[in-house]
């Protein structure tokens, strides 16, 4: 995540994915991931996010930082599994 230039959820304005408008309050993860993470986000708050965070092994994640009092929870949903090495 780029701490110098954070991206926030909800976004500002509308985004388009393949020409389809996406609301700025559209959940940052799939419905299954939102349920698994037990996330109920408040669209009146701002959450730092990173869409398309890529690891050195080319796995790709969507990331959301959720303030939890003095700490911050990190929720990550894998969208591309990356390189898989096979050991003999």
N, C-alpha and C positions, 0 to 999 in steps of 0.2 A: 504494500500500500504506500502511496506517495503522501507522506505526512505533511509535505510542503503545500500540496494541492489536493486537499481531501474532496471526495465526492460524497454527496449526502443523499439519503432516502428520507422522506420523499423528495423526488426531483422537483425541478422548477419547469413549468410548462409541460408540453406533451412530447413524447419521443415516438418515433415510428420504427417498427421492426418489420422488414419485408413489406413496407407500405401500410401496415396496420398500426393505428394509433394506440399507444400504451399510456394509460393514465399515470400521472406522477405518484399516485398512491397505490398503484398496483404492487402487491407484495413482492419483495426482492427475491424470493425463492418459490419453488413449486409448492403447490398445496400440500403435497406429502411431506416435504421438508419443513414447511411451516408447522405442520402438526407434530412431526417428530421433534423439532426444536422447542415445541410448546411456546411458539412466538405469537404474541398479540401486540403488534406494534401500534403506537399512537401516532397518527399522521400529523399531529400538532407538534411533535418533537422531531429533532434531526438526529439521524443515525449515520455514522460514517460507514461507507460501503466501498467495495472494489469489485467491479464486474470484470471477470476475465483475468484474475490473478494467476500467473503461470509459474510453476515450480521449475527447477533445473531439469527435471525428468519429463517436462512438457505436460504434466497434469495441469488442468485448468479448474479453478474454483471461483465461485461467487462468494464474497466474504461480507459479513455484516458485523459491526461492533455494537454491542448492546450494553449501555451503562447499567451497572448493578450496584448502586451505592458507591462505595469507594473504589470498586473494581470495574473491569470491563469484560463482558463475556464475548467470545469470538465464535460466530456461527459460520461454518463453511459448507457449501454444497459443491460436490465435485460434478463438473459438467463435461470434462474430458479426462479419461483415466491416464493418459500419458504413456511413456515407454514402460514396457513390462520386460524384465529380464528373466530369463529361464536359467536356472542353475542345474548342472548335471548331478 
